[in-house]
Amino acid sequence: MKDTKFLYTDGKDVVVTQSALQTKDIEYRLKGITDFGMSIIKPKRLPGLLIIIAGISLILNAFNIFIINQALQSVSIELTQAAKVLLGGFLVLAGLGYMFIVKGRYAVRIETAEGDKDVVISKSKEYIDQILNAIRRAKLAGINFL
């Protein structure tokens, strides 16, 4: 076995050597990686949007603006108009807060003969950059990626 030089390790799950990228359970030989880079995984905004819609619906229901008010009254709990407005306002604020708090994530994306894979996912862009820089150093050191 060749003497391998560690180019990067996070001390836990990810190790980049001159010949391989090792994640938690899987080792990817650098010869099999045809391309690599960073991908951005956008957060799911649908839950926040649904909470906002529920809040606006509750506020509109409080003022009897809803077209389907009769159907909602049969299903909803009887609340006073002020309670509906306050609860609806709280739901709108909670939905907006959720949408602003949820951040995107970053991933090390590699391309192999099997297809594209996100092998390391993190909230930290710097962490992903360190792994990508280690792979680039391995490539510049003369590793054959083909």
C-alpha positions in Angstrom: 0.0 0.0 0.0 1.2 3.5 -0.9 2.1 6.0 1.7 -0.9 8.4 1.7 -0.6 12.0 2.7 -3.6 13.6 4.5 -4.6 16.9 2.8 -7.6 17.6 5.0 -9.5 16.0 7.9 -12.2 17.5 10.0 -11.4 15.0 12.8 -14.7 13.3 12.5 -16.2 12.2 9.2 -14.3 13.7 6.3 -10.8 12.9 5.2 -9.1 13.9 1.9 -5.9 12.1 1.0 -3.8 12.2 -2.2 -5.9 9.3 -3.7 -9.4 9.4 -2.0 -12.2 11.4 -0.5 -13.5 9.5 2.6 -16.8 10.5 4.1 -18.6 8.8 7.0 -19.1 5.4 5.5 -18.1 5.7 1.8 -14.7 6.2 0.2 -14.6 7.8 -3.2 -11.4 7.2 -5.2 -10.2 10.5 -6.8 -9.5 8.7 -10.1 -13.3 8.0 -10.3 -14.3 11.7 -9.7 -14.7 13.4 -13.1 -15.8 16.8 -11.7 -16.5 18.4 -8.3 -17.7 21.6 -6.9 -20.1 23.3 -4.5 -23.9 23.1 -4.7 -26.4 25.2 -2.8 -29.4 23.4 -1.3 -32.2 25.8 -0.9 -34.4 25.6 2.2 -38.0 24.5 2.0 -40.1 27.6 2.3 -43.5 25.8 2.0 -44.2 25.3 5.7 -43.7 29.0 6.4 -45.9 29.9 3.5 -48.7 27.6 4.7 -48.5 29.1 8.2 -48.8 32.6 6.7 -51.8 31.6 4.6 -53.4 30.0 7.7 -52.9 33.3 9.6 -54.3 35.4 6.8 -57.2 33.1 6.5 -58.0 33.4 10.1 -57.8 37.2 10.0 -60.1 37.3 6.9 -62.5 34.9 8.7 -62.7 37.2 11.7 -64.0 40.0 9.4 -66.3 37.6 7.5 -64.5 38.4 4.2 -64.1 34.8 3.3 -66.3 33.5 0.5 -66.4 30.0 2.0 -67.2 31.4 5.5 -70.0 28.9 6.1 -67.7 25.9 5.5 -65.0 27.3 7.8 -67.5 28.0 10.6 -68.6 24.4 10.7 -65.0 23.2 11.1 -63.4 26.0 13.1 -63.5 26.5 16.9 -65.6 29.4 18.0 -63.4 32.3 18.8 -64.1 36.0 19.3 -63.2 38.4 16.5 -60.3 39.8 18.5 -58.9 36.3 19.3 -59.0 35.4 15.6 -57.2 38.5 14.6 -54.5 38.1 17.3 -54.1 34.4 16.5 -54.0 35.1 12.8 -51.4 37.9 13.3 -49.3 35.6 15.4 -49.4 32.9 12.7 -48.4 35.4 10.0 -45.5 36.6 12.1 -44.5 33.0 12.9 -44.6 32.1 9.3 -42.5 35.1 8.3 -40.0 34.3 11.1 -39.7 30.8 9.9 -39.0 31.9 6.3 -36.3 34.3 7.4 -34.6 32.0 9.9 -34.3 28.9 7.7 -31.0 29.1 5.9 -29.7 27.3 2.8 -27.1 24.6 3.1 -24.0 23.9 1.1 -22.7 20.6 -0.3 -19.6 19.1 -1.9 -21.0 17.8 -5.2 -19.0 15.2 -7.1 -19.6 13.7 -10.5 -18.7 10.1 -11.0 -19.6 7.5 -13.6 -22.6 6.7 -11.4 -23.9 10.3 -11.6 -23.9 13.4 -9.4 -23.8 13.1 -5.6 -23.9 15.5 -2.7 -21.3 13.7 -0.5 -20.9 16.3 2.3 -23.7 18.7 3.4 -23.2 21.5 5.8 -24.6 24.9 6.9 -21.0 26.3 6.8 -19.8 27.5 3.4 -16.2 27.7 4.8 -16.2 24.0 5.8 -17.3 23.0 2.3 -14.6 25.4 0.8 -11.9 23.7 2.9 -12.9 20.3 1.6 -13.0 21.5 -2.0 -9.6 23.2 -1.6 -8.1 19.9 -0.4 -9.5 18.1 -3.5 -8.0 20.9 -5.7 -4.6 20.5 -4.0 -4.7 16.8 -4.7 -5.5 17.5 -8.3 -2.7 20.0 -8.6 -0.3 17.6 -7.0 -0.6 15.4 -10.0 -3.4 13.0 -9.1 -5.0 11.6 -12.3 -8.8 12.2 -12.0 -9.7 10.3 -15.1 
